[in-house]
Amino acid sequence: MINYAYLIYKLRTVKMNQTQAVFAQGLEKRTSMISMWENGVKNPSRESLEEVAAYVKMPLPMMLLYGMDDSVAVPMVKKYFQEQNIKL
């Protein structure tokens, strides 16, 4: 359901406005790893996702929602709130 390639690309370019090299350096990863994530060759591990969340200063659940298309994320959040009887 989560497109990790889109998520990493969006975080790097939109939220952080960084090149792959700068983003990789901030995460202490190789640029080739960021490229593989963004091209869908590999998905980041749970540990790597937590590192990315800390680096971009965003809670992991919010970061994962940030990478989802609104047509998927918004109904999912609304459904959860309804099921939990959470009023906004």
C-alpha positions as CSV (number, residue, x, y, z in Angstrom):
1,M,0.0,0.0,0.0
2,I,2.9,2.4,0.7
3,N,5.0,3.4,-2.3
4,Y,8.4,3.7,-0.6
5,A,10.0,5.0,-3.8
6,Y,7.6,7.9,-3.9
7,L,7.8,8.5,-0.1
8,I,11.6,8.8,-0.1
9,Y,11.7,10.9,-3.2
10,K,9.0,13.2,-1.8
11,L,10.7,13.6,1.5
12,R,14.0,14.3,-0.1
13,T,12.8,16.8,-2.7
14,V,9.7,18.4,-1.3
15,K,10.3,18.4,2.5
16,M,14.1,18.6,2.7
17,N,14.9,20.1,-0.8
18,Q,18.1,18.0,-0.9
19,T,20.1,16.2,-3.5
20,Q,20.4,12.4,-3.2
21,A,24.0,13.0,-2.0
22,V,23.1,15.4,0.7
23,F,20.2,13.3,1.8
24,A,22.4,10.2,1.9
25,Q,25.1,12.0,3.9
26,G,22.5,13.1,6.5
27,L,21.3,9.6,6.9
28,E,24.9,8.1,6.8
29,K,23.9,6.0,3.8
30,R,25.4,5.6,0.4
31,T,23.9,7.7,-2.4
32,S,23.4,4.4,-4.3
33,M,21.1,3.2,-1.5
34,I,18.9,6.3,-1.8
35,S,18.8,5.8,-5.5
36,M,17.7,2.2,-5.1
37,W,15.0,3.2,-2.7
38,E,13.7,6.0,-5.1
39,N,13.8,3.7,-8.1
40,G,11.9,0.9,-6.3
41,V,14.9,-1.5,-6.6
42,K,14.9,-1.9,-2.8
43,N,12.6,-0.9,0.0
44,P,14.0,0.7,3.2
45,S,14.1,-1.5,6.2
46,R,12.0,-0.7,9.3
47,E,15.2,0.6,10.9
48,S,16.0,2.8,7.9
49,L,12.5,4.2,7.9
50,E,12.9,5.1,11.6
51,E,16.3,6.8,10.7
52,V,14.6,8.7,7.9
53,A,11.8,9.8,10.2
54,A,14.3,11.1,12.7
55,Y,16.3,12.8,10.0
56,V,13.3,14.6,8.5
57,K,11.9,15.3,12.0
58,M,8.6,13.6,11.4
59,P,6.9,10.9,13.5
60,L,7.1,7.6,11.6
61,P,3.3,7.2,11.2
62,M,2.9,10.7,9.9
63,M,5.8,10.2,7.5
64,L,4.2,7.0,6.1
65,L,0.9,8.9,5.6
66,Y,2.9,11.7,3.9
67,G,4.0,9.3,1.2
68,M,0.5,8.0,0.5
69,D,-1.8,9.4,-2.2
70,D,-4.6,11.5,-0.7
71,S,-7.2,9.3,-2.3
72,V,-5.8,6.4,-0.1
73,A,-4.7,8.2,3.1
74,V,-7.7,10.5,3.7
75,P,-10.3,7.7,3.6
76,M,-8.1,5.5,5.7
77,V,-7.7,8.1,8.4
78,K,-11.4,9.1,8.3
79,K,-12.4,5.4,8.7
80,Y,-10.0,4.9,11.6
81,F,-11.4,8.0,13.4
82,Q,-15.0,6.8,12.8
83,E,-14.2,3.3,14.1
84,Q,-12.5,4.8,17.2
85,N,-15.3,7.3,17.7
86,I,-12.8,10.2,17.5
87,K,-14.5,13.5,16.8
88,L,-12.5,16.2,15.0
